[in-house]
Amino acid sequence: GRDYLDGLHVTWDDTPSGQGPTGSAIRLRATRVVRDVAGDDAMQPWKRAIRAHGFTSSAAVPITHGERVFGALSVYTAAPDI
């Protein structure tokens, strides 16, 4: 699964690369859970890589201090419906 991160492009703007769990968690300052990555249209930019690595669920939690957002902790798993 380590090579999943190679070449991964994630943003937190309104483009398709900002709609996944990590970008949404940062932008919305809220935890984002995707229970079925294959069925979630927001995951489209990463679906090929996700399938290749056997991931089925994802969660991202924003890392904040006060009003400031520093990033997000993202977890992917092969376990369905985390």
C-alpha positions in Angstrom: 0.0 0.0 0.0 2.9 2.4 0.4 3.2 3.1 -3.3 -0.4 4.3 -3.3 0.9 7.7 -2.3 3.4 7.8 -5.2 2.0 10.4 -7.6 -1.1 11.0 -5.5 -2.5 14.5 -6.1 -4.9 15.9 -3.5 -6.0 19.4 -3.0 -8.6 21.1 -0.8 -10.2 23.3 -3.4 -13.4 22.9 -5.4 -11.7 20.9 -8.2 -12.2 17.1 -8.5 -8.9 16.5 -6.7 -10.3 18.4 -3.7 -13.5 16.4 -3.3 -12.1 13.3 -1.7 -12.0 12.7 2.1 -8.7 14.4 2.7 -9.5 17.6 0.8 -13.0 17.7 2.2 -11.8 17.3 5.8 -9.4 20.2 5.4 -11.9 22.4 3.5 -14.9 21.7 5.7 -12.9 21.3 9.0 -14.9 18.1 9.7 -14.2 14.4 9.7 -15.1 12.7 6.3 -15.8 9.0 6.1 -16.2 7.2 2.8 -17.6 3.7 3.5 -17.6 2.6 -0.1 -14.8 4.2 -2.1 -15.9 2.4 -5.3 -19.4 3.8 -5.1 -18.5 7.4 -4.1 -18.3 9.7 -7.2 -16.0 12.1 -5.2 -13.4 9.4 -5.3 -13.2 9.3 -9.1 -9.7 10.8 -9.5 -8.2 8.0 -7.3 -10.5 5.0 -8.1 -8.0 3.1 -10.2 -5.2 3.3 -7.6 -7.6 2.6 -4.8 -8.8 -0.6 -6.6 -5.3 -1.7 -7.4 -4.4 -1.6 -3.7 -7.6 -3.2 -2.5 -8.9 -0.3 -0.4 -12.6 -0.2 0.2 -13.1 2.5 2.9 -11.4 5.7 3.9 -11.6 8.3 6.7 -9.9 11.7 7.1 -9.8 13.8 10.2 -8.7 17.5 10.0 -5.7 18.5 12.1 -6.5 21.9 13.6 -5.4 24.3 16.3 -8.1 26.9 17.0 -9.3 28.2 13.7 -6.2 27.1 11.8 -6.1 23.9 9.8 -2.7 22.3 9.3 -3.7 19.2 7.2 -5.5 16.0 7.7 -4.9 12.4 8.9 -6.2 10.0 6.3 -6.7 6.3 6.7 -7.5 3.8 4.0 -8.4 0.2 4.7 -9.5 -3.0 2.9 -12.1 -3.5 5.6 -15.5 -2.5 4.2 -17.6 0.1 5.9 -15.2 1.5 8.5 
